[in-house]
């Protein structure tokens, strides 16, 4: 029982963390999508999107600096 409660608590923390990060990035993701990410443990989508955004931002900054 304690294990299940701990697991649910961890999932809720992860869910809130993901939601906060997505809000910071101004990404529109439904609660259902976040629940799916938490339930399946598929963080790759989240991480990949963050990495792509970082690459784009660096590229844009580089272009601005070269002007």
PyMOL commands that place a pseudoatom at each C-alpha (Angstrom):
pseudoatom trace, name=CA, resn=UNK, resi=1, chain=A, elem=C, hetatm=0, pos=[0.000, 0.000, 0.000]
pseudoatom trace, name=CA, resn=UNK, resi=2, chain=A, elem=C, hetatm=0, pos=[2.759, 2.463, 0.901]
pseudoatom trace, name=CA, resn=UNK, resi=3, chain=A, elem=C, hetatm=0, pos=[4.514, 1.629, -2.356]
pseudoatom trace, name=CA, resn=UNK, resi=4, chain=A, elem=C, hetatm=0, pos=[1.400, 2.503, -4.365]
pseudoatom trace, name=CA, resn=UNK, resi=5, chain=A, elem=C, hetatm=0, pos=[0.931, 5.744, -2.469]
pseudoatom trace, name=CA, resn=UNK, resi=6, chain=A, elem=C, hetatm=0, pos=[4.572, 6.639, -3.043]
pseudoatom trace, name=CA, resn=UNK, resi=7, chain=A, elem=C, hetatm=0, pos=[4.261, 5.852, -6.729]
pseudoatom trace, name=CA, resn=UNK, resi=8, chain=A, elem=C, hetatm=0, pos=[1.161, 8.022, -7.065]
pseudoatom trace, name=CA, resn=UNK, resi=9, chain=A, elem=C, hetatm=0, pos=[2.883, 10.867, -5.225]
pseudoatom trace, name=CA, resn=UNK, resi=10, chain=A, elem=C, hetatm=0, pos=[5.894, 10.632, -7.530]
pseudoatom trace, name=CA, resn=UNK, resi=11, chain=A, elem=C, hetatm=0, pos=[3.665, 10.609, -10.612]
pseudoatom trace, name=CA, resn=UNK, resi=12, chain=A, elem=C, hetatm=0, pos=[1.821, 13.709, -9.405]
pseudoatom trace, name=CA, resn=UNK, resi=13, chain=A, elem=C, hetatm=0, pos=[5.114, 15.530, -8.779]
pseudoatom trace, name=CA, resn=UNK, resi=14, chain=A, elem=C, hetatm=0, pos=[6.334, 14.593, -12.249]
pseudoatom trace, name=CA, resn=UNK, resi=15, chain=A, elem=C, hetatm=0, pos=[3.057, 15.733, -13.756]
pseudoatom trace, name=CA, resn=UNK, resi=16, chain=A, elem=C, hetatm=0, pos=[3.239, 19.121, -12.021]
pseudoatom trace, name=CA, resn=UNK, resi=17, chain=A, elem=C, hetatm=0, pos=[6.892, 19.524, -13.026]
pseudoatom trace, name=CA, resn=UNK, resi=18, chain=A, elem=C, hetatm=0, pos=[6.105, 18.801, -16.675]
pseudoatom trace, name=CA, resn=UNK, resi=19, chain=A, elem=C, hetatm=0, pos=[3.155, 21.184, -16.652]
pseudoatom trace, name=CA, resn=UNK, resi=20, chain=A, elem=C, hetatm=0, pos=[5.303, 23.976, -15.142]
pseudoatom trace, name=CA, resn=UNK, resi=21, chain=A, elem=C, hetatm=0, pos=[8.054, 23.434, -17.690]
pseudoatom trace, name=CA, resn=UNK, resi=22, chain=A, elem=C, hetatm=0, pos=[5.600, 23.435, -20.567]
pseudoatom trace, name=CA, resn=UNK, resi=23, chain=A, elem=C, hetatm=0, pos=[4.038, 26.657, -19.284]
pseudoatom trace, name=CA, resn=UNK, resi=24, chain=A, elem=C, hetatm=0, pos=[7.487, 28.277, -19.152]
pseudoatom trace, name=CA, resn=UNK, resi=25, chain=A, elem=C, hetatm=0, pos=[8.082, 27.173, -22.736]
pseudoatom trace, name=CA, resn=UNK, resi=26, chain=A, elem=C, hetatm=0, pos=[4.597, 28.344, -23.705]
pseudoatom trace, name=CA, resn=UNK, resi=27, chain=A, elem=C, hetatm=0, pos=[3.762, 24.897, -25.085]
pseudoatom trace, name=CA, resn=UNK, resi=28, chain=A, elem=C, hetatm=0, pos=[0.164, 23.859, -25.425]
pseudoatom trace, name=CA, resn=UNK, resi=29, chain=A, elem=C, hetatm=0, pos=[-0.185, 20.282, -24.239]
pseudoatom trace, name=CA, resn=UNK, resi=30, chain=A, elem=C, hetatm=0, pos=[-3.401, 18.798, -22.986]
pseudoatom trace, name=CA, resn=UNK, resi=31, chain=A, elem=C, hetatm=0, pos=[-3.686, 17.295, -19.533]
pseudoatom trace, name=CA, resn=UNK, resi=32, chain=A, elem=C, hetatm=0, pos=[-4.386, 13.988, -21.244]
pseudoatom trace, name=CA, resn=UNK, resi=33, chain=A, elem=C, hetatm=0, pos=[-1.029, 14.176, -23.057]
pseudoatom trace, name=CA, resn=UNK, resi=34, chain=A, elem=C, hetatm=0, pos=[0.775, 14.951, -19.802]
pseudoatom trace, name=CA, resn=UNK, resi=35, chain=A, elem=C, hetatm=0, pos=[-0.988, 12.050, -18.090]
pseudoatom trace, name=CA, resn=UNK, resi=36, chain=A, elem=C, hetatm=0, pos=[0.114, 9.780, -20.934]
pseudoatom trace, name=CA, resn=UNK, resi=37, chain=A, elem=C, hetatm=0, pos=[3.722, 10.937, -20.559]
pseudoatom trace, name=CA, resn=UNK, resi=38, chain=A, elem=C, hetatm=0, pos=[3.661, 10.242, -16.824]
pseudoatom trace, name=CA, resn=UNK, resi=39, chain=A, elem=C, hetatm=0, pos=[1.850, 6.912, -17.131]
pseudoatom trace, name=CA, resn=UNK, resi=40, chain=A, elem=C, hetatm=0, pos=[4.120, 5.521, -19.827]
pseudoatom trace, name=CA, resn=UNK, resi=41, chain=A, elem=C, hetatm=0, pos=[7.342, 7.147, -18.678]
pseudoatom trace, name=CA, resn=UNK, resi=42, chain=A, elem=C, hetatm=0, pos=[7.922, 8.474, -22.177]
pseudoatom trace, name=CA, resn=UNK, resi=43, chain=A, elem=C, hetatm=0, pos=[9.999, 11.520, -21.394]
pseudoatom trace, name=CA, resn=UNK, resi=44, chain=A, elem=C, hetatm=0, pos=[11.756, 11.369, -24.755]
pseudoatom trace, name=CA, resn=UNK, resi=45, chain=A, elem=C, hetatm=0, pos=[9.086, 13.479, -26.409]
pseudoatom trace, name=CA, resn=UNK, resi=46, chain=A, elem=C, hetatm=0, pos=[9.411, 16.138, -23.719]
pseudoatom trace, name=CA, resn=UNK, resi=47, chain=A, elem=C, hetatm=0, pos=[13.215, 16.068, -23.709]
pseudoatom trace, name=CA, resn=UNK, resi=48, chain=A, elem=C, hetatm=0, pos=[13.455, 16.034, -27.505]
pseudoatom trace, name=CA, resn=UNK, resi=49, chain=A, elem=C, hetatm=0, pos=[11.217, 19.084, -27.761]
pseudoatom trace, name=CA, resn=UNK, resi=50, chain=A, elem=C, hetatm=0, pos=[13.334, 20.937, -25.203]
pseudoatom trace, name=CA, resn=UNK, resi=51, chain=A, elem=C, hetatm=0, pos=[16.527, 20.096, -27.085]
pseudoatom trace, name=CA, resn=UNK, resi=52, chain=A, elem=C, hetatm=0, pos=[15.037, 21.200, -30.397]
pseudoatom trace, name=CA, resn=UNK, resi=53, chain=A, elem=C, hetatm=0, pos=[13.891, 24.486, -28.874]
pseudoatom trace, name=CA, resn=UNK, resi=54, chain=A, elem=C, hetatm=0, pos=[17.367, 25.059, -27.424]
pseudoatom trace, name=CA, resn=UNK, resi=55, chain=A, elem=C, hetatm=0, pos=[19.004, 24.389, -30.803]
pseudoatom trace, name=CA, resn=UNK, resi=56, chain=A, elem=C, hetatm=0, pos=[16.647, 26.773, -32.570]
pseudoatom trace, name=CA, resn=UNK, resi=57, chain=A, elem=C, hetatm=0, pos=[17.243, 29.473, -29.969]
pseudoatom trace, name=CA, resn=UNK, resi=58, chain=A, elem=C, hetatm=0, pos=[21.030, 29.086, -30.246]
pseudoatom trace, name=CA, resn=UNK, resi=59, chain=A, elem=C, hetatm=0, pos=[20.798, 29.253, -34.020]
pseudoatom trace, name=CA, resn=UNK, resi=60, chain=A, elem=C, hetatm=0, pos=[18.683, 32.402, -33.886]
pseudoatom trace, name=CA, resn=UNK, resi=61, chain=A, elem=C, hetatm=0, pos=[21.076, 34.007, -31.405]
pseudoatom trace, name=CA, resn=UNK, resi=62, chain=A, elem=C, hetatm=0, pos=[24.032, 33.154, -33.625]
pseudoatom trace, name=CA, resn=UNK, resi=63, chain=A, elem=C, hetatm=0, pos=[22.317, 34.746, -36.629]
pseudoatom trace, name=CA, resn=UNK, resi=64, chain=A, elem=C, hetatm=0, pos=[21.598, 37.916, -34.659]
pseudoatom trace, name=CA, resn=UNK, resi=65, chain=A, elem=C, hetatm=0, pos=[25.186, 38.126, -33.404]
pseudoatom trace, name=CA, resn=UNK, resi=66, chain=A, elem=C, hetatm=0, pos=[26.517, 37.804, -36.963]
pseudoatom trace, name=CA, resn=UNK, resi=67, chain=A, elem=C, hetatm=0, pos=[24.517, 40.820, -38.169]
for i in range(1, 67): cmd.bond("trace and resi %d" % i, "trace and resi %d" % (i + 1))
show_as sticks, trace
zoom trace
